[in-house]
Amino acid sequence: MELHAKYIVNEDGKPTSVIIPIDKFREIVETYGIDLTDEEKESISKVRVFRKRNDKDELEREYTDLDNT
């Protein structure tokens, strides 16, 4: 990912903030799950454990059908 940023500096010339294009910001948020709630992050962690154990019953219970939400 190429990122073009504009830095905002204080009176001493030290960076205090950065401006990045909105499309890159959205990409970062979606890629790293920054927009997920704590509940969603916990659910993802649980499912990773179930997948690692190949626990199909637990995976089935945790599955959310997005068409029915």
C-alpha positions in Angstrom: 0.0 0.0 0.0 1.3 3.4 -1.0 0.4 6.1 1.4 0.7 9.8 0.7 0.4 11.8 3.9 0.5 15.5 4.8 2.1 16.3 8.2 0.9 19.0 10.5 3.6 20.4 12.7 3.7 22.6 15.8 5.7 25.8 16.3 8.8 23.8 16.9 8.4 21.9 13.6 7.5 18.6 15.4 4.7 16.6 13.7 1.5 16.6 15.7 -1.0 15.2 13.2 -1.2 13.6 9.8 -3.7 13.9 7.0 -4.2 10.9 4.7 -6.6 10.3 1.8 -10.0 9.1 3.0 -9.9 6.0 0.7 -6.6 4.9 2.3 -8.0 5.6 5.8 -11.1 3.4 5.0 -8.8 0.7 3.7 -6.7 0.7 6.9 -9.8 0.6 9.1 -11.3 -2.3 7.2 -8.1 -4.2 6.8 -7.2 -4.1 10.5 -10.7 -4.2 11.9 -10.4 -0.9 13.7 -14.1 -0.3 13.3 -15.1 -3.6 15.0 -16.8 -3.6 18.4 -15.3 -5.5 21.3 -18.1 -8.1 20.9 -17.2 -8.6 17.3 -13.5 -8.9 18.1 -14.2 -11.5 20.8 -16.4 -13.5 18.5 -13.6 -13.6 15.8 -11.1 -14.8 18.4 -13.5 -17.5 19.6 -14.1 -18.7 16.0 -10.3 -18.8 15.4 -9.9 -21.2 18.3 -12.8 -23.4 17.0 -11.2 -23.5 13.5 -7.8 -24.4 14.9 -9.4 -27.3 16.8 -11.6 -28.2 13.8 -14.6 -28.0 16.1 -17.4 -28.0 13.5 -20.2 -28.1 16.1 -19.0 -24.9 17.8 -18.4 -23.3 14.4 -22.0 -24.1 13.4 -23.3 -22.5 16.6 -21.3 -19.3 16.1 -22.2 -19.0 12.4 -24.3 -15.9 11.5 -26.3 -16.0 8.3 -26.1 -12.5 7.1 -29.1 -13.0 4.9 -31.2 -13.5 8.0 -30.0 -10.5 10.1 
